[in-house]
Amino acid sequence: MPKKDLPPSDASESNLLFAVIGLVVAAGLAAAMSAWIAGFVLDQLQNTDALVMLVTDGGLKSDSKDLERNMSTATIALQSCRDLGWALGVGCLGVGLAVVVRLRKKTPPRAS
């Protein structure tokens, strides 16, 4: 028995809308966090308290322990920012595919 094309239910439309809203909120938070992390890293790179900073295989070494600790924190923050960006990209791809599938289901077939 062939399936009939049924119009999408209100519940599925609502779910897609919630997914898009959630993704927009997550993107806004990710953008704000990225700006804050970039500002923190730039502030630490312009810190005038340290006279010497060495880059070694084990990480950064400085004559200022405070700066050394802050740079380690900045490195972890940048890694978290990268991971958040990848997660957000995958989420955007998923919602984008859902929207494309929804639009293709709504488009009536062409008569030949």
Backbone atoms as SQL, in Angstrom:
CREATE TABLE atoms (id INTEGER PRIMARY KEY, chain TEXT, resi INTEGER, resn TEXT, atom TEXT, x REAL, y REAL, z REAL);
INSERT INTO atoms VALUES
  (1, 'A', 1, 'MET', 'N', 0.843, -1.166, 0.000),
  (2, 'A', 1, 'MET', 'CA', 0.000, 0.000, 0.000),
  (3, 'A', 1, 'MET', 'C', 0.898, 1.241, 0.000),
  (4, 'A', 2, 'PRO', 'N', 0.790, 2.111, -1.013),
  (5, 'A', 2, 'PRO', 'CA', 1.667, 3.286, -1.078),
  (6, 'A', 2, 'PRO', 'C', 1.319, 4.294, 0.005),
  (7, 'A', 3, 'LYS', 'N', 2.370, 4.962, 0.473),
  (8, 'A', 3, 'LYS', 'CA', 2.179, 5.997, 1.494),
  (9, 'A', 3, 'LYS', 'C', 1.693, 7.275, 0.831),
  (10, 'A', 4, 'LYS', 'N', 0.796, 7.950, 1.500),
  (11, 'A', 4, 'LYS', 'CA', 0.336, 9.249, 1.018),
  (12, 'A', 4, 'LYS', 'C', 1.184, 10.330, 1.671),
  (13, 'A', 5, 'ASP', 'N', 1.468, 11.385, 0.918),
  (14, 'A', 5, 'ASP', 'CA', 2.193, 12.508, 1.498),
  (15, 'A', 5, 'ASP', 'C', 1.254, 13.272, 2.402),
  (16, 'A', 6, 'LEU', 'N', 1.579, 13.237, 3.682),
  (17, 'A', 6, 'LEU', 'CA', 0.757, 13.952, 4.657),
  (18, 'A', 6, 'LEU', 'C', 1.429, 15.274, 4.993),
  (19, 'A', 7, 'PRO', 'N', 0.647, 16.298, 5.257),
  (20, 'A', 7, 'PRO', 'CA', 1.269, 17.563, 5.664),
  (21, 'A', 7, 'PRO', 'C', 1.939, 17.375, 7.025),
  (22, 'A', 8, 'PRO', 'N', 3.047, 18.086, 7.267),
  (23, 'A', 8, 'PRO', 'CA', 3.726, 17.941, 8.546),
  (24, 'A', 8, 'PRO', 'C', 2.810, 18.388, 9.682),
  (25, 'A', 9, 'SER', 'N', 2.916, 17.670, 10.766),
  (26, 'A', 9, 'SER', 'CA', 2.065, 17.996, 11.910),
  (27, 'A', 9, 'SER', 'C', 2.562, 19.268, 12.595),
  (28, 'A', 10, 'ASP', 'N', 1.677, 19.836, 13.392),
  (29, 'A', 10, 'ASP', 'CA', 2.056, 21.038, 14.138),
  (30, 'A', 10, 'ASP', 'C', 3.169, 20.738, 15.129),
  (31, 'A', 11, 'ALA', 'N', 3.183, 19.521, 15.668),
  (32, 'A', 11, 'ALA', 'CA', 4.214, 19.155, 16.643),
  (33, 'A', 11, 'ALA', 'C', 5.587, 19.125, 15.994),
  (34, 'A', 12, 'SER', 'N', 5.684, 18.575, 14.787),
  (35, 'A', 12, 'SER', 'CA', 6.996, 18.522, 14.132),
  (36, 'A', 12, 'SER', 'C', 7.451, 19.922, 13.724),
  (37, 'A', 13, 'GLU', 'N', 6.532, 20.781, 13.309),
  (38, 'A', 13, 'GLU', 'CA', 6.880, 22.171, 12.994),
  (39, 'A', 13, 'GLU', 'C', 7.385, 22.880, 14.247),
  (40, 'A', 14, 'SER', 'N', 6.713, 22.621, 15.359),
  (41, 'A', 14, 'SER', 'CA', 7.104, 23.241, 16.624),
  (42, 'A', 14, 'SER', 'C', 8.486, 22.750, 17.060),
  (43, 'A', 15, 'ASN', 'N', 8.751, 21.456, 16.874),
  (44, 'A', 15, 'ASN', 'CA', 10.054, 20.905, 17.253),
  (45, 'A', 15, 'ASN', 'C', 11.174, 21.535, 16.431),
  (46, 'A', 16, 'LEU', 'N', 10.942, 21.712, 15.141),
  (47, 'A', 16, 'LEU', 'CA', 11.948, 22.335, 14.290),
  (48, 'A', 16, 'LEU', 'C', 12.182, 23.784, 14.707),
  (49, 'A', 17, 'LEU', 'N', 11.112, 24.486, 15.040),
  (50, 'A', 17, 'LEU', 'CA', 11.247, 25.868, 15.485),
  (51, 'A', 17, 'LEU', 'C', 12.056, 25.948, 16.784),
  (52, 'A', 18, 'PHE', 'N', 11.782, 25.032, 17.726),
  (53, 'A', 18, 'PHE', 'CA', 12.552, 25.012, 18.976),
  (54, 'A', 18, 'PHE', 'C', 14.022, 24.695, 18.706),
  (55, 'A', 19, 'ALA', 'N', 14.299, 23.809, 17.754),
  (56, 'A', 19, 'ALA', 'CA', 15.690, 23.477, 17.416),
  (57, 'A', 19, 'ALA', 'C', 16.411, 24.694, 16.848),
  (58, 'A', 20, 'VAL', 'N', 15.745, 25.432, 15.982),
  (59, 'A', 20, 'VAL', 'CA', 16.356, 26.618, 15.385),
  (60, 'A', 20, 'VAL', 'C', 16.584, 27.692, 16.456),
  (61, 'A', 21, 'ILE', 'N', 15.590, 27.899, 17.316),
  (62, 'A', 21, 'ILE', 'CA', 15.736, 28.899, 18.391),
  (63, 'A', 21, 'ILE', 'C', 16.877, 28.511, 19.325),
  (64, 'A', 22, 'GLY', 'N', 16.932, 27.235, 19.690),
  (65, 'A', 22, 'GLY', 'CA', 18.007, 26.763, 20.567),
  (66, 'A', 22, 'GLY', 'C', 19.376, 26.951, 19.938),
  (67, 'A', 23, 'LEU', 'N', 19.469, 26.683, 18.647),
  (68, 'A', 23, 'LEU', 'CA', 20.744, 26.840, 17.961),
  (69, 'A', 23, 'LEU', 'C', 21.155, 28.304, 17.868),
  (70, 'A', 24, 'VAL', 'N', 20.203, 29.190, 17.656),
  (71, 'A', 24, 'VAL', 'CA', 20.514, 30.622, 17.605),
  (72, 'A', 24, 'VAL', 'C', 21.000, 31.110, 18.974),
  (73, 'A', 25, 'VAL', 'N', 20.354, 30.657, 20.046),
  (74, 'A', 25, 'VAL', 'CA', 20.789, 31.035, 21.388),
  (75, 'A', 25, 'VAL', 'C', 22.197, 30.502, 21.655),
  (76, 'A', 26, 'ALA', 'N', 22.449, 29.241, 21.289),
  (77, 'A', 26, 'ALA', 'CA', 23.775, 28.654, 21.489),
  (78, 'A', 26, 'ALA', 'C', 24.826, 29.403, 20.673),
  (79, 'A', 27, 'ALA', 'N', 24.480, 29.792, 19.456),
  (80, 'A', 27, 'ALA', 'CA', 25.428, 30.546, 18.622),
  (81, 'A', 27, 'ALA', 'C', 25.741, 31.904, 19.245),
  (82, 'A', 28, 'GLY', 'N', 24.723, 32.571, 19.786),
  (83, 'A', 28, 'GLY', 'CA', 24.955, 33.855, 20.447),
  (84, 'A', 28, 'GLY', 'C', 25.846, 33.722, 21.664),
  (85, 'A', 29, 'LEU', 'N', 25.599, 32.696, 22.478),
  (86, 'A', 29, 'LEU', 'CA', 26.445, 32.471, 23.652),
  (87, 'A', 29, 'LEU', 'C', 27.869, 32.112, 23.247),
  (88, 'A', 30, 'ALA', 'N', 28.001, 31.294, 22.208),
  (89, 'A', 30, 'ALA', 'CA', 29.339, 30.919, 21.741),
  (90, 'A', 30, 'ALA', 'C', 30.098, 32.136, 21.226),
  (91, 'A', 31, 'ALA', 'N', 29.411, 33.024, 20.529),
  (92, 'A', 31, 'ALA', 'CA', 30.062, 34.239, 20.028),
  (93, 'A', 31, 'ALA', 'C', 30.513, 35.128, 21.187),
  (94, 'A', 32, 'ALA', 'N', 29.657, 35.271, 22.195),
  (95, 'A', 32, 'ALA', 'CA', 30.026, 36.093, 23.357),
  (96, 'A', 32, 'ALA', 'C', 31.203, 35.470, 24.106),
  (97, 'A', 33, 'MET', 'N', 31.180, 34.146, 24.278),
  (98, 'A', 33, 'MET', 'CA', 32.287, 33.473, 24.972),
  (99, 'A', 33, 'MET', 'C', 33.577, 33.588, 24.169),
  (100, 'A', 34, 'SER', 'N', 33.494, 33.461, 22.861),
  (101, 'A', 34, 'SER', 'CA', 34.686, 33.578, 22.011),
  (102, 'A', 34, 'SER', 'C', 35.293, 34.974, 22.128),
  (103, 'A', 35, 'ALA', 'N', 34.455, 35.993, 22.139),
  (104, 'A', 35, 'ALA', 'CA', 34.951, 37.365, 22.279),
  (105, 'A', 35, 'ALA', 'C', 35.616, 37.568, 23.637),
  (106, 'A', 36, 'TRP', 'N', 35.009, 37.027, 24.682),
  (107, 'A', 36, 'TRP', 'CA', 35.597, 37.173, 26.026),
  (108, 'A', 36, 'TRP', 'C', 36.927, 36.435, 26.110),
  (109, 'A', 37, 'ILE', 'N', 37.000, 35.221, 25.567),
  (110, 'A', 37, 'ILE', 'CA', 38.240, 34.435, 25.613),
  (111, 'A', 37, 'ILE', 'C', 39.340, 35.131, 24.811),
  (112, 'A', 38, 'ALA', 'N', 39.001, 35.638, 23.636),
  (113, 'A', 38, 'ALA', 'CA', 39.993, 36.348, 22.822),
  (114, 'A', 38, 'ALA', 'C', 40.500, 37.593, 23.558),
  (115, 'A', 39, 'GLY', 'N', 39.606, 38.308, 24.219),
  (116, 'A', 39, 'GLY', 'CA', 40.022, 39.474, 25.002),
  (117, 'A', 39, 'GLY', 'C', 40.952, 39.106, 26.137),
  (118, 'A', 40, 'PHE', 'N', 40.658, 37.991, 26.823),
  (119, 'A', 40, 'PHE', 'CA', 41.507, 37.528, 27.919),
  (120, 'A', 40, 'PHE', 'C', 42.903, 37.172, 27.409),
  (121, 'A', 41, 'VAL', 'N', 42.963, 36.454, 26.295),
  (122, 'A', 41, 'VAL', 'CA', 44.257, 36.061, 25.733),
  (123, 'A', 41, 'VAL', 'C', 45.046, 37.282, 25.301),
  (124, 'A', 42, 'LEU', 'N', 44.399, 38.227, 24.639),
  (125, 'A', 42, 'LEU', 'CA', 45.092, 39.446, 24.217),
  (126, 'A', 42, 'LEU', 'C', 45.599, 40.251, 25.412),
  (127, 'A', 43, 'ASP', 'N', 44.813, 40.325, 26.465),
  (128, 'A', 43, 'ASP', 'CA', 45.262, 41.034, 27.672),
  (129, 'A', 43, 'ASP', 'C', 46.493, 40.376, 28.271),
  (130, 'A', 44, 'GLN', 'N', 46.524, 39.047, 28.280),
  (131, 'A', 44, 'GLN', 'CA', 47.664, 38.342, 28.853),
  (132, 'A', 44, 'GLN', 'C', 48.915, 38.492, 27.983),
  (133, 'A', 45, 'LEU', 'N', 48.724, 38.550, 26.672),
  (134, 'A', 45, 'LEU', 'CA', 49.878, 38.727, 25.792),
  (135, 'A', 45, 'LEU', 'C', 50.472, 40.127, 25.902),
  (136, 'A', 46, 'GLN', 'N', 49.676, 41.098, 26.331),
  (137, 'A', 46, 'GLN', 'CA', 50.156, 42.466, 26.467),
  (138, 'A', 46, 'GLN', 'C', 50.546, 42.798, 27.903),
  (139, 'A', 47, 'ASN', 'N', 50.588, 41.795, 28.768),
  (140, 'A', 47, 'ASN', 'CA', 50.944, 41.999, 30.164),
  (141, 'A', 47, 'ASN', 'C', 52.405, 42.443, 30.255),
  (142, 'A', 48, 'THR', 'N', 52.652, 43.536, 30.975),
  (143, 'A', 48, 'THR', 'CA', 54.015, 44.076, 31.089),
  (144, 'A', 48, 'THR', 'C', 54.712, 43.627, 32.369),
  (145, 'A', 49, 'ASP', 'N', 54.088, 42.742, 33.156),
  (146, 'A', 49, 'ASP', 'CA', 54.704, 42.292, 34.410),
  (147, 'A', 49, 'ASP', 'C', 55.882, 41.359, 34.172),
  (148, 'A', 50, 'ALA', 'N', 55.862, 40.612, 33.103),
  (149, 'A', 50, 'ALA', 'CA', 56.913, 39.630, 32.851),
  (150, 'A', 50, 'ALA', 'C', 58.003, 40.242, 31.983),
  (151, 'A', 51, 'LEU', 'N', 59.230, 39.902, 32.305),
  (152, 'A', 51, 'LEU', 'CA', 60.351, 40.361, 31.506),
  (153, 'A', 51, 'LEU', 'C', 60.747, 39.324, 30.462),
  (154, 'A', 52, 'VAL', 'N', 60.584, 38.035, 30.833),
  (155, 'A', 52, 'VAL', 'CA', 61.022, 36.958, 29.947),
  (156, 'A', 52, 'VAL', 'C', 59.922, 35.913, 29.851),
  (157, 'A', 53, 'MET', 'N', 59.695, 35.415, 28.634),
  (158, 'A', 53, 'MET', 'CA', 58.771, 34.307, 28.443),
  (159, 'A', 53, 'MET', 'C', 59.403, 33.358, 27.422),
  (160, 'A', 54, 'LEU', 'N', 59.534, 32.094, 27.806),
  (161, 'A', 54, 'LEU', 'CA', 60.119, 31.089, 26.933),
  (162, 'A', 54, 'LEU', 'C', 59.060, 30.073, 26.541),
  (163, 'A', 55, 'VAL', 'N', 59.078, 29.669, 25.297),
  (164, 'A', 55, 'VAL', 'CA', 58.192, 28.613, 24.822),
  (165, 'A', 55, 'VAL', 'C', 59.014, 27.332, 24.787),
  (166, 'A', 56, 'THR', 'N', 58.601, 26.339, 25.562),
  (167, 'A', 56, 'THR', 'CA', 59.315, 25.069, 25.637),
  (168, 'A', 56, 'THR', 'C', 58.373, 23.935, 25.246),
  (169, 'A', 57, 'ASP', 'N', 58.916, 22.715, 25.179),
  (170, 'A', 57, 'ASP', 'CA', 58.079, 21.552, 24.877),
  (171, 'A', 57, 'ASP', 'C', 57.033, 21.329, 25.958),
  (172, 'A', 58, 'GLY', 'N', 57.347, 21.711, 27.172),
  (173, 'A', 58, 'GLY', 'CA', 56.428, 21.528, 28.298),
  (174, 'A', 58, 'GLY', 'C', 55.448, 22.672, 28.471),
  (175, 'A', 59, 'GLY', 'N', 55.481, 23.656, 27.593),
  (176, 'A', 59, 'GLY', 'CA', 54.569, 24.791, 27.699),
  (177, 'A', 59, 'GLY', 'C', 55.330, 26.093, 27.818),
  (178, 'A', 60, 'LEU', 'N', 54.666, 27.103, 28.323),
  (179, 'A', 60, 'LEU', 'CA', 55.279, 28.424, 28.475),
  (180, 'A', 60, 'LEU', 'C', 55.941, 28.538, 29.839),
  (181, 'A', 61, 'LYS', 'N', 57.122, 29.145, 29.857),
  (182, 'A', 61, 'LYS', 'CA', 57.833, 29.420, 31.104),
  (183, 'A', 61, 'LYS', 'C', 58.090, 30.918, 31.162),
  (184, 'A', 62, 'SER', 'N', 57.832, 31.491, 32.332),
  (185, 'A', 62, 'SER', 'CA', 57.987, 32.930, 32.487),
  (186, 'A', 62, 'SER', 'C', 58.577, 33.228, 33.850),
  (187, 'A', 63, 'ASP', 'N', 59.150, 34.426, 33.990),
  (188, 'A', 63, 'ASP', 'CA', 59.647, 34.821, 35.309),
  (189, 'A', 63, 'ASP', 'C', 58.499, 35.268, 36.213),
  (190, 'A', 64, 'SER', 'N', 57.312, 35.437, 35.666),
  (191, 'A', 64, 'SER', 'CA', 56.130, 35.777, 36.440),
  (192, 'A', 64, 'SER', 'C', 55.223, 34.548, 36.521),
  (193, 'A', 65, 'LYS', 'N', 55.108, 33.973, 37.697),
  (194, 'A', 65, 'LYS', 'CA', 54.263, 32.780, 37.871),
  (195, 'A', 65, 'LYS', 'C', 52.803, 33.092, 37.570),
  (196, 'A', 66, 'ASP', 'N', 52.388, 34.303, 37.870),
  (197, 'A', 66, 'ASP', 'CA', 51.005, 34.702, 37.605),
  (198, 'A', 66, 'ASP', 'C', 50.720, 34.684, 36.098),
  (199, 'A', 67, 'LEU', 'N', 51.629, 35.244, 35.332),
  (200, 'A', 67, 'LEU', 'CA', 51.461, 35.261, 33.880),
  (201, 'A', 67, 'LEU', 'C', 51.525, 33.846, 33.318),
  (202, 'A', 68, 'GLU', 'N', 52.409, 33.036, 33.840),
  (203, 'A', 68, 'GLU', 'CA', 52.537, 31.648, 33.382),
  (204, 'A', 68, 'GLU', 'C', 51.226, 30.887, 33.607),
  (205, 'A', 69, 'ARG', 'N', 50.640, 31.077, 34.781),
  (206, 'A', 69, 'ARG', 'CA', 49.360, 30.425, 35.104),
  (207, 'A', 69, 'ARG', 'C', 48.234, 30.951, 34.204),
  (208, 'A', 70, 'ASN', 'N', 48.218, 32.261, 33.981),
  (209, 'A', 70, 'ASN', 'CA', 47.189, 32.850, 33.117),
  (210, 'A', 70, 'ASN', 'C', 47.324, 32.387, 31.669),
  (211, 'A', 71, 'MET', 'N', 48.544, 32.221, 31.183),
  (212, 'A', 71, 'MET', 'CA', 48.732, 31.755, 29.817),
  (213, 'A', 71, 'MET', 'C', 48.314, 30.294, 29.676),
  (214, 'A', 72, 'SER', 'N', 48.546, 29.495, 30.722),
  (215, 'A', 72, 'SER', 'CA', 48.073, 28.106, 30.690),
  (216, 'A', 72, 'SER', 'C', 46.552, 28.074, 30.657),
  (217, 'A', 73, 'THR', 'N', 45.925, 28.942, 31.445),
  (218, 'A', 73, 'THR', 'CA', 44.466, 29.042, 31.442),
  (219, 'A', 73, 'THR', 'C', 43.963, 29.525, 30.078),
  (220, 'A', 74, 'ALA', 'N', 44.680, 30.473, 29.485),
  (221, 'A', 74, 'ALA', 'CA', 44.284, 30.989, 28.171),
  (222, 'A', 74, 'ALA', 'C', 44.381, 29.892, 27.106),
  (223, 'A', 75, 'THR', 'N', 45.391, 29.046, 27.203),
  (224, 'A', 75, 'THR', 'CA', 45.524, 27.940, 26.247),
  (225, 'A', 75, 'THR', 'C', 44.350, 26.982, 26.359),
  (226, 'A', 76, 'ILE', 'N', 43.973, 26.644, 27.578),
  (227, 'A', 76, 'ILE', 'CA', 42.824, 25.756, 27.795),
  (228, 'A', 76, 'ILE', 'C', 41.537, 26.422, 27.306),
  (229, 'A', 77, 'ALA', 'N', 41.415, 27.730, 27.544),
  (230, 'A', 77, 'ALA', 'CA', 40.223, 28.457, 27.092),
  (231, 'A', 77, 'ALA', 'C', 40.131, 28.466, 25.570),
  (232, 'A', 78, 'LEU', 'N', 41.251, 28.636, 24.888),
  (233, 'A', 78, 'LEU', 'CA', 41.225, 28.623, 23.423),
  (234, 'A', 78, 'LEU', 'C', 40.881, 27.232, 22.889),
  (235, 'A', 79, 'GLN', 'N', 41.356, 26.184, 23.549),
  (236, 'A', 79, 'GLN', 'CA', 40.999, 24.836, 23.136),
  (237, 'A', 79, 'GLN', 'C', 39.508, 24.589, 23.336),
  (238, 'A', 80, 'SER', 'N', 38.962, 25.087, 24.437),
  (239, 'A', 80, 'SER', 'CA', 37.525, 24.956, 24.678),
  (240, 'A', 80, 'SER', 'C', 36.722, 25.733, 23.649),
  (241, 'A', 81, 'CYS', 'N', 37.215, 26.894, 23.284),
  (242, 'A', 81, 'CYS', 'CA', 36.551, 27.715, 22.271),
  (243, 'A', 81, 'CYS', 'C', 36.534, 26.990, 20.927),
  (244, 'A', 82, 'ARG', 'N', 37.633, 26.343, 20.585),
  (245, 'A', 82, 'ARG', 'CA', 37.696, 25.568, 19.338),
  (246, 'A', 82, 'ARG', 'C', 36.692, 24.419, 19.371),
  (247, 'A', 83, 'ASP', 'N', 36.650, 23.700, 20.495),
  (248, 'A', 83, 'ASP', 'CA', 35.716, 22.569, 20.612),
  (249, 'A', 83, 'ASP', 'C', 34.268, 23.045, 20.541),
  (250, 'A', 84, 'LEU', 'N', 33.986, 24.177, 21.172),
  (251, 'A', 84, 'LEU', 'CA', 32.639, 24.735, 21.134),
  (252, 'A', 84, 'LEU', 'C', 32.255, 25.129, 19.704),
  (253, 'A', 85, 'GLY', 'N', 33.202, 25.683, 18.976),
  (254, 'A', 85, 'GLY', 'CA', 32.947, 26.034, 17.583),
  (255, 'A', 85, 'GLY', 'C', 32.630, 24.820, 16.728),
  (256, 'A', 86, 'TRP', 'N', 33.366, 23.734, 16.915),
  (257, 'A', 86, 'TRP', 'CA', 33.081, 22.508, 16.163),
  (258, 'A', 86, 'TRP', 'C', 31.715, 21.950, 16.525),
  (259, 'A', 87, 'ALA', 'N', 31.385, 21.937, 17.811),
  (260, 'A', 87, 'ALA', 'CA', 30.077, 21.426, 18.231),
  (261, 'A', 87, 'ALA', 'C', 28.951, 22.271, 17.648),
  (262, 'A', 88, 'LEU', 'N', 29.134, 23.577, 17.658),
  (263, 'A', 88, 'LEU', 'CA', 28.127, 24.467, 17.104),
  (264, 'A', 88, 'LEU', 'C', 27.997, 24.279, 15.594),
  (265, 'A', 89, 'GLY', 'N', 29.112, 24.047, 14.917),
  (266, 'A', 89, 'GLY', 'CA', 29.078, 23.792, 13.479),
  (267, 'A', 89, 'GLY', 'C', 28.310, 22.522, 13.144),
  (268, 'A', 90, 'VAL', 'N', 28.521, 21.472, 13.926),
  (269, 'A', 90, 'VAL', 'CA', 27.794, 20.219, 13.705),
  (270, 'A', 90, 'VAL', 'C', 26.302, 20.429, 13.978),
  (271, 'A', 91, 'GLY', 'N', 25.978, 21.177, 15.024),
  (272, 'A', 91, 'GLY', 'CA', 24.571, 21.478, 15.319),
  (273, 'A', 91, 'GLY', 'C', 23.912, 22.270, 14.201),
  (274, 'A', 92, 'CYS', 'N', 24.626, 23.259, 13.675),
  (275, 'A', 92, 'CYS', 'CA', 24.087, 24.050, 12.554),
  (276, 'A', 92, 'CYS', 'C', 23.871, 23.173, 11.334),
  (277, 'A', 93, 'LEU', 'N', 24.799, 22.271, 11.066),
  (278, 'A', 93, 'LEU', 'CA', 24.654, 21.367, 9.927),
  (279, 'A', 93, 'LEU', 'C', 23.420, 20.480, 10.094),
  (280, 'A', 94, 'GLY', 'N', 23.220, 19.955, 11.299),
  (281, 'A', 94, 'GLY', 'CA', 22.052, 19.108, 11.552),
  (282, 'A', 94, 'GLY', 'C', 20.739, 19.846, 11.376),
  (283, 'A', 95, 'VAL', 'N', 20.653, 21.045, 11.928),
  (284, 'A', 95, 'VAL', 'CA', 19.418, 21.823, 11.784),
  (285, 'A', 95, 'VAL', 'C', 19.228, 22.255, 10.327),
  (286, 'A', 96, 'GLY', 'N', 20.310, 22.608, 9.653),
  (287, 'A', 96, 'GLY', 'CA', 20.209, 22.968, 8.250),
  (288, 'A', 96, 'GLY', 'C', 19.698, 21.813, 7.398),
  (289, 'A', 97, 'LEU', 'N', 20.197, 20.612, 7.653),
  (290, 'A', 97, 'LEU', 'CA', 19.706, 19.439, 6.925),
  (291, 'A', 97, 'LEU', 'C', 18.236, 19.179, 7.228),
  (292, 'A', 98, 'ALA', 'N', 17.835, 19.376, 8.489),
  (293, 'A', 98, 'ALA', 'CA', 16.421, 19.183, 8.845),
  (294, 'A', 98, 'ALA', 'C', 15.531, 20.170, 8.102),
  (295, 'A', 99, 'VAL', 'N', 15.978, 21.404, 7.975),
  (296, 'A', 99, 'VAL', 'CA', 15.200, 22.410, 7.248),
  (297, 'A', 99, 'VAL', 'C', 15.115, 22.048, 5.763),
  (298, 'A', 100, 'VAL', 'N', 16.223, 21.595, 5.186),
  (299, 'A', 100, 'VAL', 'CA', 16.207, 21.197, 3.770),
  (300, 'A', 100, 'VAL', 'C', 15.257, 20.030, 3.552),
  (301, 'A', 101, 'VAL', 'N', 15.317, 19.029, 4.430),
  (302, 'A', 101, 'VAL', 'CA', 14.416, 17.881, 4.314),
  (303, 'A', 101, 'VAL', 'C', 12.976, 18.336, 4.435),
  (304, 'A', 102, 'ARG', 'N', 12.689, 19.237, 5.358),
  (305, 'A', 102, 'ARG', 'CA', 11.336, 19.738, 5.544),
  (306, 'A', 102, 'ARG', 'C', 10.850, 20.478, 4.306),
  (307, 'A', 103, 'LEU', 'N', 11.720, 21.297, 3.727),
  (308, 'A', 103, 'LEU', 'CA', 11.340, 22.033, 2.521),
  (309, 'A', 103, 'LEU', 'C', 11.105, 21.095, 1.343),
  (310, 'A', 104, 'ARG', 'N', 11.899, 20.060, 1.228),
  (311, 'A', 104, 'ARG', 'CA', 11.709, 19.106, 0.135),
  (312, 'A', 104, 'ARG', 'C', 10.417, 18.335, 0.293),
  (313, 'A', 105, 'LYS', 'N', 10.033, 18.040, 1.542),
  (314, 'A', 105, 'LYS', 'CA', 8.765, 17.353, 1.771),
  (315, 'A', 105, 'LYS', 'C', 7.572, 18.243, 1.466),
  (316, 'A', 106, 'LYS', 'N', 7.734, 19.550, 1.695),
  (317, 'A', 106, 'LYS', 'CA', 6.635, 20.488, 1.436),
  (318, 'A', 106, 'LYS', 'C', 6.455, 20.788, -0.037),
  (319, 'A', 107, 'THR', 'N', 7.517, 20.685, -0.828),
  (320, 'A', 107, 'THR', 'CA', 7.451, 21.007, -2.248),
  (321, 'A', 107, 'THR', 'C', 6.664, 19.917, -2.958),
  (322, 'A', 108, 'PRO', 'N', 5.600, 20.293, -3.674),
  (323, 'A', 108, 'PRO', 'CA', 4.819, 19.278, -4.388),
  (324, 'A', 108, 'PRO', 'C', 5.627, 18.698, -5.544),
  (325, 'A', 109, 'PRO', 'N', 5.399, 17.431, -5.867),
  (326, 'A', 109, 'PRO', 'CA', 6.148, 16.823, -6.985),
  (327, 'A', 109, 'PRO', 'C', 5.746, 17.488, -8.309),
  (328, 'A', 110, 'ARG', 'N', 6.694, 17.552, -9.215),
  (329, 'A', 110, 'ARG', 'CA', 6.433, 18.164, -10.518),
  (330, 'A', 110, 'ARG', 'C', 5.736, 17.164, -11.423),
  (331, 'A', 111, 'ALA', 'N', 4.782, 17.673, -12.160),
  (332, 'A', 111, 'ALA', 'CA', 4.084, 16.812, -13.127),
  (333, 'A', 111, 'ALA', 'C', 4.953, 16.686, -14.376),
  (334, 'A', 112, 'SER', 'N', 5.049, 15.467, -14.906),
  (335, 'A', 112, 'SER', 'CA', 5.857, 15.298, -16.101),
  (336, 'A', 112, 'SER', 'C', 5.015, 14.933, -17.290);
